[in-house]
Amino acid sequence: MHNKRKKTHTLRNVFLMFILFIVLGGAAYGMTRYRSVKNSVNSSFKPSGLTKERDVSSVLKSKKPVSILLMGTDTGALGRDYKGRTDSMMVITLNPSKNKTTVTSIPRDTAVNIPGYKSVSPAKINAAYSYGQTKTAIKTVQKLLNIPIDFYALINMGGMEKVINQANGVDVTPTLSFKYEGFSFTKGEKTHMNGKKALAYSRMRYDDPQGDYGRQTRQRAVLTALVHKSSSVSTLLNQSFINSLSDQTQTDLTFDELTTIAKDYNSVRKNTSETHLQGNGEEVAKQSMEVMKKSELQRVTNFIRENLDLPHAETGDIQYKSSQGSSVSKTEEQINDIGMQKSTSGTKGNTSVAESNSNNGYRTGTGSGYSNSGY
């Protein structure tokens, strides 16, 4: 039973590479053939139902920095047919004026008070998607870090392996030696990995001395290797490949927005900075969670806002504070039910607000923080 549970948990760990790779590599391949896949790309379009914090049309038109929340769910694996959890979450920022990309990993076990779900809070951040799909997941990240999320992209377990295989594999230098799912990895030895091997490398968790944080580092290494392999874009942008992923990928980036980013933000591939939220393990609501200090949240807020060319602001305020204690006592049934809920979203009209101020389109009236009400 233990081994089965262990394998189930580790198989959940995937993040979106497909959309990001197209975004960062599209210009290198050319727009003509890229447009030939327009219908397939648009079939993956789905608004989150959340009003955006910024006028993204204005931001893109002005070639200002943008942010994308990348989420990997456990759908599509082990016969699952429910909505799943976002067990991988990354905030990507693209700044064409600085020629810079930032990648920020958010641990799946981060303890938060989920906006709009007070009765089940505190909870792990990966449950936010389970309760309210992309709308709630985005809102939670925004309120946790006080940052605007301009776009999101979501992929299930089936996507990552195909993306890497279409790129003819990636070269990664392992940070530690281990064996997992029939593959061997040697620390410091540059290794060419196909999709299956790269997926095994990026999702091993329990044998890593750094646990989930070590896994995040390996995930980012695979992502970086894939992003910088621009010579493989031609193998990605073909109709059959796009069609095969259309039912596995979901995003609120339109085809036109993707082509704009590919054309005007291509320089962001030159420099990449990575980080992650670092918490302390505690038992919260009868679960093991990562509790984040305010100072650590502020550090990451500064990291993200800096590459978005946004002014300094206080970090968010929905994190679980260990000093307040937990008044929530979830039953085992409630815990197991997280992720089994069907989607109830379907709100249309995820368009941006029209008016923005001088702070790169940040909506007037948001101030430096978010309200803590509603959770």
C-alpha positions in Angstrom: 0.0 0.0 0.0 2.8 2.4 0.9 4.6 1.9 -2.4 1.4 2.4 -4.3 0.7 5.6 -2.5 4.3 6.8 -3.0 4.1 6.2 -6.7 0.7 7.9 -7.0 2.1 11.1 -5.3 5.2 11.2 -7.5 3.3 10.7 -10.7 1.4 14.0 -10.1 4.4 16.2 -10.6 4.3 17.8 -14.0 4.3 21.4 -15.1 3.4 23.2 -18.3 6.2 23.3 -20.9 4.2 23.2 -24.1 2.7 26.7 -24.1 5.9 28.3 -22.7 8.1 26.7 -25.3 5.9 27.9 -28.1 5.8 31.4 -26.5 9.6 31.6 -26.2 10.5 29.8 -29.3 7.8 30.7 -31.9 9.6 33.6 -33.4 12.7 31.5 -34.1 10.6 29.2 -36.2 8.5 31.8 -38.1 4.9 32.9 -38.1 3.8 31.4 -41.4 3.6 27.8 -40.3 2.7 28.8 -36.8 -0.5 30.3 -38.1 -1.4 27.0 -39.7 -2.1 25.6 -36.3 -4.3 28.5 -35.2 -7.5 26.4 -34.9 -5.9 23.8 -32.8 -4.3 26.3 -30.5 -7.5 28.2 -30.0 -9.3 25.0 -29.2 -7.3 25.0 -25.9 -8.5 28.5 -25.1 -10.6 28.8 -21.9 -11.1 32.0 -19.9 -10.5 31.6 -16.1 -13.6 33.5 -15.2 -11.6 35.9 -13.2 -11.3 39.6 -14.1 -7.7 40.4 -14.8 -5.8 42.8 -12.5 -4.2 44.5 -15.6 -5.3 45.5 -19.0 -3.3 42.8 -20.8 -4.1 44.1 -24.2 -2.4 47.3 -23.3 0.5 45.6 -21.7 1.2 43.4 -24.8 0.7 46.3 -27.2 3.3 48.4 -25.2 5.7 45.4 -25.0 5.7 45.6 -21.2 6.6 42.6 -19.0 3.9 39.9 -18.6 3.3 37.1 -16.1 2.0 33.5 -16.8 0.9 31.1 -14.1 1.9 27.6 -15.3 0.1 24.7 -13.6 0.4 21.0 -14.0 -2.5 18.8 -12.8 -2.7 15.1 -12.0 -5.4 14.6 -14.6 -4.7 12.2 -17.4 -2.6 9.9 -15.2 -3.5 6.5 -13.7 -6.9 6.6 -15.3 -8.0 9.7 -13.4 -11.1 11.5 -14.9 -11.6 14.2 -12.2 -10.2 17.7 -12.2 -7.2 17.0 -9.9 -4.9 19.3 -8.1 -2.2 21.7 -9.4 0.7 19.8 -7.9 3.1 21.9 -9.9 2.8 25.7 -9.9 5.2 28.2 -11.4 5.0 31.9 -12.0 6.8 32.9 -15.2 7.6 36.6 -16.0 8.8 37.7 -19.4 10.6 41.1 -19.6 11.7 42.0 -23.2 13.4 45.3 -22.2 15.7 43.4 -19.7 15.9 40.3 -22.0 15.0 38.3 -19.0 12.8 35.5 -17.8 12.1 34.6 -14.2 10.8 31.2 -13.0 9.3 31.0 -9.5 8.2 27.6 -8.1 5.4 27.5 -5.5 5.6 24.4 -3.3 2.4 22.3 -3.7 2.1 22.0 0.1 2.2 25.8 0.8 -0.3 26.5 3.6 -2.8 29.1 2.6 -6.3 30.4 3.4 -8.0 29.8 0.0 -10.0 32.9 -1.1 -13.7 32.1 -1.1 -13.3 28.8 0.8 -13.1 29.7 4.5 -14.6 26.5 5.7 -11.8 24.3 4.2 -9.0 26.7 5.1 -6.2 26.5 5.9 -5.3 24.1 3.1 -2.5 23.2 0.7 -2.2 25.6 -2.2 -2.5 22.7 -4.7 -6.1 22.3 -3.5 -7.2 25.7 -4.7 -7.7 24.4 -8.2 -9.7 21.5 -7.0 -12.1 23.7 -5.2 -12.6 26.5 -7.8 -10.5 25.6 -10.8 -8.3 28.1 -12.6 -10.2 31.1 -11.2 -9.5 30.2 -7.6 -5.9 29.0 -8.3 -5.0 32.3 -9.9 -6.7 34.3 -7.2 -4.9 32.4 -4.5 -1.5 33.0 -6.1 -2.3 36.7 -6.6 -3.4 37.2 -3.1 -0.5 35.2 -1.6 2.2 37.2 -3.3 0.4 40.5 -4.3 1.3 40.1 -8.0 -0.8 40.3 -11.1 -1.2 37.1 -13.1 -1.8 38.1 -16.7 -2.3 34.7 -18.2 -2.4 31.0 -17.1 -1.6 27.8 -18.8 -2.6 24.3 -17.6 -1.4 20.8 -18.7 -2.1 17.3 -17.5 0.2 14.4 -16.9 0.1 13.3 -20.5 1.7 16.5 -22.0 5.3 16.8 -20.7 6.6 13.5 -22.1 5.3 14.3 -25.6 6.7 17.8 -25.6 10.2 16.5 -24.7 10.1 13.7 -27.3 9.0 16.1 -30.0 12.0 18.2 -29.1 14.2 15.1 -29.6 15.0 15.0 -25.9 16.8 17.4 -23.5 20.3 17.5 -22.0 20.3 17.9 -18.2 23.1 17.5 -15.6 21.7 15.8 -12.6 22.2 17.4 -9.2 22.3 14.1 -7.4 22.7 10.4 -8.1 19.7 8.1 -7.9 17.7 5.4 -9.6 14.0 5.8 -10.3 11.4 4.0 -12.4 14.2 1.9 -14.2 16.4 4.9 -14.9 19.8 5.8 -13.4 21.0 9.3 -12.9 24.6 10.3 -12.0 25.4 13.6 -10.2 27.4 16.0 -12.4 27.2 13.8 -15.5 25.4 15.5 -18.5 22.6 13.2 -19.6 20.5 13.2 -22.7 16.9 12.3 -21.7 13.9 11.4 -23.7 10.4 12.3 -22.4 10.0 9.3 -20.1 13.4 9.6 -18.6 13.1 13.4 -18.1 9.7 12.9 -16.5 11.2 10.4 -14.1 14.1 12.7 -13.3 11.8 15.7 -12.6 9.2 13.9 -10.4 11.3 11.8 -8.0 10.7 13.2 -4.5 11.1 10.9 -1.6 14.7 9.9 -2.1 15.8 13.5 -2.5 17.4 14.9 0.7 15.7 18.2 -0.1 12.3 16.6 -0.6 9.9 18.6 -2.7 12.3 21.5 -3.0 14.9 19.3 -4.6 12.2 18.1 -7.0 11.3 21.7 -7.9 15.0 22.3 -8.7 15.0 19.4 -11.1 11.8 20.4 -12.7 13.2 23.9 -13.4 16.3 22.3 -14.9 14.3 20.3 -17.3 12.1 23.4 -18.2 15.2 25.5 -18.8 16.8 22.9 -21.0 13.7 22.7 -23.0 13.2 26.4 -23.4 16.7 27.0 -24.6 16.5 24.2 -27.1 15.2 26.6 -29.8 16.6 24.5 -32.6 13.8 22.0 -31.8 10.9 24.4 -32.4 10.4 23.1 -35.9 9.7 19.6 -34.5 7.1 21.0 -32.1 5.1 23.2 -34.4 3.5 20.6 -36.6 -0.2 20.0 -37.0 -0.3 16.4 -35.7 1.6 17.3 -32.5 -0.6 20.4 -31.8 -3.7 18.3 -32.4 -2.5 15.6 -30.0 -2.1 18.1 -27.2 -5.2 20.2 -27.8 -7.2 18.0 -25.4 -4.5 18.1 -22.7 -3.7 21.8 -22.6 -5.8 24.7 -21.4 -5.0 28.4 -21.4 -6.4 31.9 -21.7 -3.7 32.9 -24.1 -5.3 33.4 -27.5 -3.5 32.6 -30.7 -3.0 36.3 -31.5 -1.6 36.9 -28.0 0.8 33.9 -28.4 2.0 35.2 -31.7 2.5 38.7 -30.2 4.6 37.3 -27.4 6.6 35.0 -29.7 7.4 38.0 -31.9 7.9 40.8 -29.4 9.2 38.8 -26.4 11.7 36.5 -28.1 14.7 38.2 -26.4 13.6 37.0 -22.9 15.4 33.7 -23.6 18.8 35.4 -23.1 18.7 35.4 -19.4 16.8 33.2 -16.9 16.6 33.6 -13.1 15.0 30.9 -10.9 13.8 30.8 -7.4 11.2 29.1 -5.1 9.3 29.8 -2.0 11.0 28.2 1.0 8.9 27.2 4.0 9.0 25.3 7.2 7.2 21.9 7.5 4.4 21.9 10.1 1.3 19.9 10.8 -1.6 22.1 9.9 -5.3 20.9 9.9 -4.0 17.4 10.4 -1.9 17.6 7.3 1.8 18.2 6.6 2.2 21.6 5.1 4.9 24.2 4.3 4.3 27.4 6.3 5.8 30.5 4.7 7.2 33.4 6.7 6.2 36.9 5.8 9.8 37.8 5.0 10.1 34.9 2.6 6.9 35.8 0.8 8.2 39.4 0.6 11.4 38.2 -1.0 9.6 36.3 -3.7 7.1 39.2 -4.2 10.1 41.5 -4.8 11.7 39.0 -7.2 8.6 38.8 -9.3 7.5 42.4 -9.3 11.0 43.6 -10.2 11.0 41.7 -13.5 7.5 43.0 -14.1 8.8 46.5 -13.7 6.3 47.1 -11.0 6.9 49.3 -7.9 7.7 47.8 -4.5 4.6 46.6 -2.6 3.8 44.7 0.5 3.4 41.0 -0.1 0.1 39.3 0.3 -1.7 38.2 3.5 -3.5 34.9 3.0 -0.7 32.7 4.1 -1.3 30.4 7.2 0.3 31.9 10.2 1.5 29.2 12.6 1.1 31.5 15.6 -2.7 31.8 15.1 -3.3 28.1 15.4 -5.8 26.2 13.3 -9.5 26.1 14.1 -10.1 23.8 11.1 -10.2 20.1 11.7 -10.8 18.3 8.4 -12.0 14.7 8.4 -10.1 12.1 6.5 -13.0 11.9 4.1 -12.8 15.6 3.4 -9.0 15.4 2.8 -9.4 12.5 0.4 -12.2 14.3 -1.4 -10.0 17.2 -2.4 -9.4 16.9 -6.1 -12.4 14.7 -6.7 -14.7 17.6 -7.3 -16.1 18.3 -10.7 -15.6 21.7 -12.3 -18.4 24.1 -11.6 -16.8 27.1 -13.4 -17.8 28.1 -16.9 -17.9 31.9 -16.4 -17.4 33.7 -19.6 -16.0 37.1 -20.3 -12.5 36.8 -18.8 -11.6 40.1 -20.4 -9.4 42.7 -18.9 -10.5 45.9 -17.3 -10.1 48.9 -19.6 -8.5 51.5 -17.4 -5.0 51.3 -16.0 -2.6 53.6 -14.4 1.1 54.3 -15.1 2.3 51.2 -13.2 2.5 49.1 -16.4 -1.2 48.7 -16.6 -1.8 47.7 -13.0 -5.4 48.5 -12.4 -6.1 51.7 -10.6 -7.4 51.3 -7.1 -5.7 47.9 -6.3 -3.1 49.6 -4.1 -0.2 47.7 -2.6 -2.1 44.8 -1.1 -5.2 42.7 -1.4 -8.2 42.5 0.9 -8.1 39.5 3.2 -11.9 39.1 3.0 -13.6 36.3 1.2 -11.8 33.3 2.5 
